[in-house]
């Protein structure tokens, strides 16, 4: 029912280059990556349906999701095709993606959603063989892209930093132990040397390195996905911005930077990121305040990962 080659997934924390990587892979002639992320698990759609009637109701609802509407699927055709599929959560996930793949005429299924790295157990159970490209980025720069312009909030930085840390740890171990299926890619390496990084990712995924198409993000009308507008001094390789004069660290309040360093420091160093670390009473009090509300922290983490 699905293409025989391993499906390709892109994951990572928000603002770490996941959209850029998805557009690069989806610009190849081999992998069909929809123009907007599915966020299937974020919508709590992974619960098995009770019966065929519930399966069909939920599939029809999924096809009406605003992001899925952007894929321009033929809903009637998808529903008709679904009758030969099992009424399972896996089918709810794969059917829209498989329909998009068929529509594009490409050989392999692809999908990008933030935090896909936390779905490894599901990916293994549903697909066995797959490829996950896991994006990671300097936590201060990623945080700046998410919260620049907002008032400083050390507690928010601590909560966000813990999700970054969980993503980084989840990526470091599988990338070492399961290099066939899991590749950790630093956003900074992708933007500093797009050709070499994309060629390496293409080899990992198992597709030809189509340099012109992949550098130009040829499969997508929208090229930019940055929270910071391109400066007059921005430099590009193809459609990939690999430099500008924006100081993202300066967009993060010093106290928030210290809060991020207190949470992310060890994993950040393992990934080659250098964060300023020094004692801070304000950060220690913020951590104590966050830790004093474990139920709130658990709800926040669950909402982020669901």
Phi, psi and omega in degrees: 000340179237165179299140187289332181289152182303134174294157183243127179240148174239133180218181182136166180289156181304142179069028179250010179098014182295318180294318178301312181295321179298320180290327176296308182295319180290347177276354175286164180277359188250332189242128180264103177250118182304156184288346176226152186287149185285314184054038182302311183285331176295339177265011180056039183269359184277003178286130181300136177290150182288327183200181182298321181298315179294321178303313182292322178297316182289323177296317178299321179293318179300318180294343177267353178304137183306318181292321180290328177302331180292347181277350178059043177282156172271101186302317181298320180294319179296316180297319179296317180295329184295340184292343176264004180255155175291149180276075186231165175296323178300318179296321178300324180285313190279324186305308179298321179293319178294324178294320177295319178301313180298320180298323181277344182075016180269164188275334189232147179276139176223157180202141176233127168216142176300146177068023173301336181297341178273005181250021186301320180298319179291317180298318179295317182292321186275330187236337184071282178262134179198173173232127177243119173263113188254111181274142176222150183216154174315124186298328180291317179294319179294319178296319179299320181294334180272326192232010178303137180092347177268156179300149178299147182203096184297326179295317177298318179298322179293314179297315179295318180299327179290327174290317176303314181299315180299320178295315181298314180296319178298329179277321184296315184291308179298325180298328177280320189266341184222060186293343178289324185254342189231120177237124177267127183234125176281132178303321182297324178290322180297316183281331180285322181219074185302316185300309183294319182293316180294321178299319179293319179294319179300318178296318178298313181293326181096038177231157176297148174277099180266085194305307185297311182296317186285324177290328182271001184051050192297338183276004189222137177287320180274123183256317184272141175216039184260147174285344181250126180298145179297132180276168178297336181264012180295142177242148185226150167238108193065230178263006185265118178286117181247009176184148172201181182256025179274124177268094184292327178297324180292342179280353180252129181302141181307322179294321177293325177296319178294323178296317178297317180296325181293334180265315191264352193312306186296310180294323179299316179297321179298333180264003177091014179261140181249116179246143177289123180235123175203156182300143178212118179297320181298319179291319178299320178292322179295319177296319179297321180294319178294317181291339180283352180237067185299325180293319177298317180297319180294317178298319180297315181294318179298318180295325181289321186270345184284000000 
